Amino acid sequence: MKNPVPPTEAIAIHQLRLSDTSLLVTWMTRDWGKLKTSARGVLSPKSPLAGRVDLFHLVQITIQASRRGDLHALKEVEIRRVFSAGSQSYAALLAAAYFARWIDRVTEPAEPVPEIYGLLDRGLDYLQSGKLTERGVFHFEGELARLLGIHHAESGRDPLRELIHYAGRPVAGREELLRAIGKPVAR
C-alpha cells in the first residue's frame, strides 16, 4: 500500500485496547481487504475520532500506510451506517460477531476481496432488519464458502463443514448464536 492512500469503505471486525486511549482495530475494507490500524487517542473525549470507531459500523476511513509493517495509522473516520441491531437484539450482536470471526479467519491481510467485504456488509444490513433466523446464518456460511470457491450448492455437502476444513477449525459462537435465535443445537 502506497502513500497517500485514498479513503475506502470499511467495517471494524475486531478491536483490542492498546492503552487507556488507543485501540488496535482490524478492518475489513472494500478496496484493500483486511488491515490493522492503530487508532491513537480514539478513546479520549477530545479526539476527533471519538465515538466514530465502533464494531460493525459501516464507515469511510483514511489511513497513513506504514512504510515498515502491516500496522497502519488511522487518520479519519466518517460514519456511513451505524450498526444499531446489537443494542436491540443480543442474537443480532452474536451473529455480527460470528460473521466477523469467520471473515477474519478466512481472509489474508492486505488481499482485496470485495465480494467477501460485500457479504459482510449485506450480512450486517440483514441483521439491522430484525428478522434474524437460523436460515440467515446458514445462508451466510454457504455464501462465504461459495465465495472462497470451496462450496457449490449442487454438491450436497454442508458448507459449514467445508469452511471448517478450509480454516482448520471452527470459529467460536455458533452454538450460542443458534440458542439465542431459539433453535436447539444438535450435537
N, C-alpha and C positions, 0 to 999 in steps of 0.2 A: 504494500500500500504506500503510495507516494503522497507527499505533502504538496500543496494543500489538498485536503480530502473534501470532496463535495458532501453536503448533507445527504442523509439517507433515512428512510423509514426504518424503525427498529422496535423491538419488543424486548423488555428486560425479562430474562428467563431465570436468572439466579442473582442473588446479592449476598455479599459477605462483608461484614464490618471490618474495616482496616484500622480505624481509630475512632475516637469519640465523635468525629465529624465527617469521616470519609468512608466510602464504600468501594468495594471491588464489584463491578457489575458485569455479568455475562449477558450479552445481547444476541438476539437473532435478528440479522438485518436483511433487508431486501437485496442490497447490492453487494455486500461483502461476506455474507454468511455469518457464522458465529464469530464473535470477537469479544475481548475483555477490555474494560476501561477502568481506570481509577477515577473515581468521582470525588475529588478532594473538596472538603468543606461542605458537601451536599447536605449534611445533617445539621448544619448551622443555620439558624433562622435568618441570618444576614446574607446567606449565599444566594446568588442569582439563580442557582439550580434548586433551591429549597422547595420541596413539595412537587417537584417535576419528575423525579426519578422514583418510580414505583413499579413493582412487578406487574406484568401483563398489560400495562398501558401501551397503546399504540402512539409512538412519538416520532419526531424527526430529530435526529442527533447530528451534531457536528463534533468531530474529534480532531485531535492533534495526533497524527500517526507516530508511533515510536520508531526511532531510527535503529534501535538495537534489539528489540524483542517484540513480543506479541501483546504487551500491556500498553494500551493507548490511553491518552488523556481525554476525558470528556470535557468538552468546552461549552456546548449549548444543547438545550433540550426544549423542544416545542411540542406540547401535548396536542395530539390529534384526536384521540378517543380514550376516555377514562374507562378502565375495567372496573365496573361497579358491581358486577354479579357476585363477587366474593363477599361483599358486605351484605348481600341479600340472601345468599344461599351457601351453606357450608359445602354442599355437594359440588356446586359450581367452582368454588375455590379449590377443592380437591381435584377436580377434573383439569383445571388450568395448570395446577402443579404437575399432575400426571402427564399431560401433553408436553409441558416444558421439559420434564425429565427425559422423556423419550427423544425429543428433538436434540437435547444436549448430548444424550448418549450416542446417537447415530450420525451426528454431523462432525466434521473436522473443522478446526479453526481456519478462518480466512478462506474458505472454499464456498463461493457463491452457490446457493441452492434456492433460487427464487420460488420454485414450486413448493418446497418444504416451508419456506417462510410464509407463502400464501396459505398453506394448510393450517399453520398455527394461527394466522390472522383470522381465517374463516372459523376455526375451532373456537377461538375466544369470542368472536362475534356471535356464534351459535349459543355459547354459554350465557351471553347477555340476554338472549331471548327468554330465559327462564324455563325452557322446555327440555332440560337435560334428561335423557333417557339412557338406559343400557345400550340401546341400539346406536345412539350417538357416539358412545365410547368405542364400540366395535367398529363403527364407520371410520373414526379417526385412525384406529390401529390398522385397518385394512388399507386406507389411503396412504398412510405413511409407508407401509410395506410395499405397496404398488409403486410409489414414487421412488423408492430405493431400488426398484427393479427385482425385488425378491418374492413378489407375490402376484399371481394372476388369478382373477376371480374364477376362471374356468377350471383351475387346478383342483378345487375342492379342499385344499389344505387350509388350516387355521392360520390366519395372518399373524396372530399373536405368537404362535409357536415359531413362525418364520422370523419375526422380529427378535425374539429371544435368542434364536440360533445365530442370527446375524450379529447381534450386540454382545453375545457371550453370556448374558444373564439378563433377567427381567429388571425392570425399574420398580422402585417401591411405590406403594399407594393404590394399586388396583383393587385389592380386596376391600380396603376401607372405602374407596370411592363407590364400588358397587353396593356395599352395605348402606352408604349414605343415600344412594339413589332409591334404595328399598328393595334390592334384589338379593336373595340369599346367594352366598358364594359357594360354588361347587368345589369340592376338594378333590 
